[in-house]
Amino acid sequence: MNARPDGRTSDRPAERKPARKDGRVKSTLLLDETLDFRLSTIAASLKIDRSTLAAQLIDAGLRRYALDAALRQFAGAAAETIDRQETAA
């Protein structure tokens, strides 16, 4: 792959990962050891898995931003459109 002058390696935009049947998308986070330990410990104390806890914490953190409300509405409308298309097929 040849790098372009702007540092990107491809002319094509990255494709979105397909969502699982439950609507989740697999993502990777690099955490330092103390944060990983805290996440694991709190998830275990709440009897939920780490992914669920991480999703709850990220969602709560993103709600602080004014743009988040508009993005949630757009994401909801897009998901409804996809559901309607799949149901019609």
Secondary structure, DSSP 8 states (H G I E B T S, - for coil): ----TTS-S-SS--------TTS---------HHHHHHHHHHHHHHT--HHHHHHHHHHHHHTTSHHHHHHHHHHHHHHHHHHHHHHH-
